[in-house]
Amino acid sequence: MNDCVLGLDSGGSKTRVTVADRQGRVLHCETAAGLDPIANPQWSAQLHALLQAAARLPLAAAVLGLPMHGELAECSIAQRDTAQRALSCPVLVENDVRIAFDGAFAGQGAGVLILAGTGSMAWASRNQPGAEHLRVGGWGDVFGDEGSAYWIGRQALTLASRSLDGRAYQPHLTQALLDHLGLAPDQLADWVYGLANRRASMAALAECVSTSAVAGDAAAIAVMDEAAAHLAEHINTAWRRLGLSGPATWSYAGGVFAHTPMLDGIRRRIGAVACPPRLPPIGGALWRAAHNAGWNPDQRWIEQLSLNR
């Protein structure tokens, strides 16, 4: 009997693959670099290796949340093909934001999941059998990703360049960025344009901006507040498109929410407090896989899985 399910959650910066049993106990967990098909040319080989390492366990079903899935047709086909070659069990490939939605709500009522990690996107549904699922945002770093860690890092670099030129005056945030990177002012351009994975590396600057904001720097506070405004706009738009009135029921996922004031900044614009996610995104992949395997991932199963966060 195949008594395990596999979940995989991958974004622009990191990947996590986990195998759990019928009791919600985690039997295998591995982390790796992000599998963004645009930024990582080795994504297919790396995904195949991660899945094969986990496939030694008896798998009943697998659900993979991958970046760009459903957004770029050629990439989506390649992602499905890679997963099916690596695994012999039934496998479903979804967008990484969809599995974050599944984890946050675990089937409980209408809601909007706002993901703000390397990129940003809202995912919404009335969460009933056959209900429509819709998305807002997720257009990528060239003309989207507002409010994401990448967007925050890019805004901070723009402010720093203006300050270094003398076009603006943000000395504290500029110096914080330079100190964080260990750079002199004249080395900043070389650093940016020499990055192997520019999107992930610029997204990592969001932590520095968050720290500066918490310390009281006005420029950093303004960047984080504008990010909150963008994310709230995603949520409100998704809720409206569901045809629902009143303040949105919403939850969240992604590293941007490690910045404590972010949730409050969104709450003020939404008019409702966030629902804490019932499970993280990897838990959403496992929850979907358990359903696909014909199991009943009830509250007890969810609670057991939560112990392994």
N, C-alpha and C positions, 0 to 999 in steps of 0.2 A: 504493500500500500504506500502511495506517495503522500507522506505526512508533513510536507513542508511547502512553503510558498516563498517566492523571491520578490523583493522590491528593490528598485534602483531609482535614486534621485540624483540628477546631475544638473548643474547650472554652468555659469560661465567660469566659475573659480574652482569648484570641487565636485567630487562624485562620491556617493555613498551607496554601497550595495549590501543588502541585509537578507538573511534567510531566517524565517521564523516557523515554529511548528503550530499544531492545532491549539495548543495552550497559550500561545502568544509569547513563548520563550524564544529568544534570539539564539540561533545556533551558529551563525556566521555573520561577520561584519567586516567590511573592508572599505577604506577610503582611498581616493586617488584624485588626480587632477581633473579639472572640468572637461567635459566632452562637447564643447561648443564646436560644431562642424565648420564654422567660419574661422575661428581663431586657432583651432587645434587640428592640423592636417593629419595627425596620427589617431584621431578619435576612434575610427572604426577598429583598428587593431587593438587599441586599449580597451574598448568596450568588449570586444570578443574575448580578450584575456580575462577580464573581470568576471564575465558571465561563466566562462568555462571553469574558473576556479571555484565558483559557487555551485556549479552543476554536479559536483560529486555527491551532493545530498539529493535525496529522493524528492523531486519537485513535482507538485501537482499543477502549479500555475505560476506565471511571472507577470509582473506589471512594471514597465520602465517609464520613468518620467525624464524626457530628454529635451534639451534646449533646441529651439527652432522647429520642433516637430509640429506639423500642421501649418507652418508658416512658409517654408520653402519646399516645393514639391519634390525636387530631386533629392534633397537631404532627407526628407521624410521617408522616401522609398528606400534609400540606402540604410537608414537607421533600422527599419523593419527587417530588411534583408540580413543585416549583421546579427540582429537579435535571434532571428529564426535559424541561422546557421549555427549559432553558439548553443542554443537550447533545444532540447527535444520535447519539452512540455509546451502546452498552450501558452503563448506569450502575447501580451498586449502592449503596444508602445503608445504613449500619450505625451502631450506637452508637459513639461515639468510643473507648470502652474496649475494644470488640472489635478495632478496628484496632491499638490499643496492644498487645493480646494477640498479634495476628498479627505485629507487628513484633518483639516481645520474643522469641518462640519460632520464628517463621518455619517452622512445621510440624514442629518437632523435639520430639516426645514430650509427655507429660502435664505440665501446669503450671498455676500460678495467677499471673495478672498483677494486681498491686495498683496502681491509679492513685490518686494523691493530688495533685491540682492544686487548682483552685478548689473542686471537689467531690471525692468519694471513692467508689470502687467496686472490688470484686474481680471478675475474670472468669476462669473456669476451664474446662478441657476435657481429656479424655484425648488430644485432638488427633489422632484417627484418622479416616479417611473415615466419615462418617455419625455421628460421636460427638456426644453431647450437649454443648452449651455452656450454662453456668449462671453466674449472677451473684449476688453478695452485696453488699448496700448499694445506694448510688445512689438513695436516697429523697429527696434534695434537702435544701436548707438549713432547711426548716421543721421536719422531724423526722428528719433523717439527716445525711449528709456527715461523720460522725465521723472525726477524724484528718486532715481536709482543711485546705487553707490557710484557707478561710473559717472552719472550726471553730476553728482556732488563733487567728485574728484575733478571733473572737467571745469566746473564752475570755480572751484578753488584755484586751479591753475590759471584760469583766465584772470581772476582777481590778482593773483601773484604777479602775472606778467604786466598788468596795468600798474601795479604798485612799483615794480622794479623800473618801469619806464618813467615813472613820475606822473602818469595819467590819472592815478588814483592814490589813495593813502590807506593801505591796509598792512601796516608793518608787522603786527603781531601774527596774523594768519600766514603772511608770507614767510616770516622767519620760522614759524612752527613747521611749515611744509619743508623748508630747506633743511632744518635740523632733523626732521623725521627721515629725510632721504640721504642726509649726510653730504649735501651738495653746497657748493658756492653758487652765488647767483648766476655766474656766467656758464655754469654747467647744466642748468635746468633744461635748456632746449636739447642738448645732447642726450640727456636722460630720456626725455619724452620720445624723441624720434628714433632712439636706439632700442626701444622696448620690443622684446620678442612677442609678448602678448599684451598689447597696449591697453585693451579693454579691461582685462583683469587687474593689471598693475595700476591703472588710474583709479579703478574702483577701490583698490586697497587704501587709497588716500582718504576715503570717507571716514575712516576711524580717526585719523588725525584731525579732520574738520570737526567731527563730533566732540573730541576731547577739547578742542579749542572753544567750541560753543558752550560746553558745560563749564569751562573756566571763565566764561563771560565775555569772550571776544565778540564784538558787535558784528563784524563781517561774517564770521562763522555762524553766528546765530541767524543772520539773515539768509544765508545759504540753506541751512537746515529748515528754516521756516518756509522758504519757497519750495523746498522739496516736499514738505508736508502738504502745502497747497496743491501741488501737482497730484500727489497721491490721493488726496481727498476728492479732487475733480474726477479721477478715474473711478473711484467708488460711487460717487453720486451719479455719474453717467451710467454706469452699469446697472445700478438700482432702478434708475428711471427707465432704462431699456427693458427691464423685466416687467415693466408696467405696474410697479408697486409704488405706493405713496408712503409718506412719513419718513423718518430717519432710517437710513439703511442699517440692516443687520450685517455686520462685517467682522472679518477676522484678518489675520496677517501672517506673513512668513517672510524670511529673508534677513540678512545681516544688518540692514539699515535700522531695523527695530531694536538693535542693541543700544541705540541712542535713546535713552529713556524719555526725553521730551517729545520724541516723534509721535508716539501714540496720542499724547495730549494735544499736540498741534493738529492732528487729524480729527480727534474727537470734537474740538471746538468748531471745526468746519462742517462736520457731519451732523452733530447734534445727538450723537449716541456713542457710548463707550464700546470699545472693541470686545468681541467675544474671544476669550483665550482659545487658541487652537486646541482641539481635543487630542490631536496627534500632530507631530511634525510632518513635513512632506514625505520623508521615507516611510513613516507610518501610514500615510495615505496610500502609497503604492502597495504596501503589504495588506492593508484593509481591502483594497480593490481586488488584489490577487486572491485573498481568502474568499471573497464573494464569488469570484470566477471559478474557484475550485469547488464551489458548492458547500462551503462551510458557513457557519453562522457566527461571524465575528461580533459577538455581543459586547455589552459593557464590561463584563469580566475580562474578555479577551483584550479589549482596548486598554483596560487598566493594567493588565499584565505586560502588554507591549510597552506601555508608558514607563514602566519601571526600568526599561533598558535604554532610555534616552541618553 
